[in-house]
Amino acid sequence: MNLYLRLFWMLLALTWRKPITMLETSAINLRVWPNDLDVNLHVNNGRFLTLADLGVVTLIGRMGLFRALLRKGWRPVVGSAMARYRRPLKPFQKYRLETRILGWNEKWTFFESRFIVKGEVKATVVTKGIFLGREGQVPPLQVAELTGRVGESPALPEWVAHWDAAEAAFVDAEQQRPLNSPMVAAL
């Protein structure tokens, strides 16, 4: 329930927050609540991914894309995410969630969400997402054009290109593995 309240609050807050361009960073201030915690009394690793989603929703909203996406019937969908946990977020600790678009290729848009306390990055989540419409996948360049940005993506960091290539190889290998493989039989 707490996440729905946070989502509702962030959507409401969009009405008075300054709009941003596609390549600017959106920031929101949050606090760690008891239902964010795991048995070690720090933010659960899965909760970081969920909170990163809230950052992406806020970023998309501040870019002014909600109405255009709804009108066109497009929706953002996560393809995968990668997280790097550096230091824990503790109960009731305040933190800043900064989210930005790293760039895009012909299929994917790459979002970065950083969890920051007093200038120190506690965790980083990078999300690889697509926009889906009635006809299937919408090229990121078309989504970028909705924001008024015309042109190509900024250069993706080299590690993002490596991650994307590794994921493509993983998908290929996964599709080639038969369902009756020893790994499945052990389950």
N, C-alpha and C positions, 0 to 999 in steps of 0.2 A: 504493500500500500504506500509505503514511504516514497518509492520511486515514482509512483503516479502523482503524488503530491509535488515532488520536485519537478517532474515534467510539466505539470499544470502551471506551477509557479514560473518556470522558465519560459513557457509559451506566453503567459500573461505579461511577463517582463519584457518580451519582445516589443510590446506596444510603446514603451518609452526608451528602449535602448537605441543607440545610434546605429543606423545601417552601416554595413561595411562592404568593401569590394571583395571579389572572389579570392584574392591572394593576401588579404589581411588576416590577422589572428583574432579570434573571438575568445574572450576570457569571462569566466564566471567564478564567483567565490562560493565555496561550499564548506560544509562541515561533516565530519565523520559521525554517523549515528550508530547506535548499538546494532541495528539490523544490517549494517555494512560489515560487521566483524565476523571472523571465524573463531575457532577454538583457541587460537593463539592471541586473541584480543587485538588483532590488527585487521585492516581492510582485507577482505577475502580476495584472492586472485581473480575469481570470476566477477566480482563486483567492480573491479577496475574496468573490465570490458564493458559492463553495463553503463557505468558512469561515463566512459568514453563515448558511448552512443548518445548520451544526453548532450555532450559537448558538440557532437556532429550535428544533432538536431538544432541546437542553438546557432551554430555556424550557418547552417542552411537557412534558418529563419532570418538571421541578421543580414544575409545576402539578398533577402527578398524573394526567395525562390518558392515559398510555400504555395502561393496562389497560382503561379505558373505551372508548378508540378501538378497541383490538383486539377487545374483546367485541362492539362494534357493527359491526365491519367497516368503520370509517371510516378514511380516510388523508389526511394533508395533501398538497396538491399546489400547487406554485408556478404562478401565472398569469403573473407578470412581476416584474421587479426593476429598480430604478433605483439607480445608484451615484454617489457624489460622492467623488472622490479629491482629498485636500488635500495630503498630504505622503507620501513613500514609507515603507514599512516595509522595513528593511534586514536583511541576513543575521544570524541568531541574535538579533535584537532581541526583547525581551520586550514583550508588549502585553496589554491587557485588552480582551476582547470583551463588550460590554454589549448585551443584547437585551431588547426589550420590545414589548408590543402597543400600537400607537398607538390602535387602535379598530377598528370594523368597520361595515359597512353591511349591506344585506339579502343580499349575495352574498359579499363579500370580507372577509378579515381582513388588517390591515396591520401588519407587523412592522418594527421599526427595529433595526438592528445597527450599533453604533459601535465602531470600532477606536481604542483610546486608549493613548497612551504618555505617562507622566508628566503626566497631566492635559490633554494636547493631543489633540484628535480628528484622527486621520490620515485616516480614511475613514468614510463612512456608507453603508450599504446599506439600502434600504427594499424589502421584499418584499410582494407582494400575493398572497395565497394563499386557496385554498378547501379545504374538507374534502369528500371524495367518499365516498359509501357505495354499497351495492348498488343503491339506487334513484336514484342521481345525487347532485347537489350537496346538502350538508347546510347549512341556514342557520346562520350564525355564532352566532345567539342560542341555538340548540340546543346547540352546542359550549360556549358560555359557561355554560349551565345545568349541564353536567357538572362544572364547577369549583365549583359552589355559588353562582355569581353569577347573580342574577336581576335583570333590568333591561336598559336600553338601553346602548349603547356610550357611552363618553365622546365629547365632540365631537371630530370629526376635525379636524386642522389644515387650514386653508383650502387650502394648497398640495397636500395629499393629495387633496382633493375635485377640484381642478383636474387633477391627474395622472390620476385615475380617469376623469374626463370626456374628457380628451384621448385616453386609451387606448381608450375606447368609440368615439370618432370614428375613430380609426385602424383599429379592427377593422371598422367599417362600410365605410370606404373600401377596405380590403384585400379584403373580400368582394365589392365591386362591380367591382374591377379584373379584366378578363378575363385568362385564362391566356396568351393570345397577344398580350399587350401588348408594345410596343417594348422595355420594360425586360427582359422575359423573353426576347425574341428575341435580345437582345444577349448573353445568357449563353451 
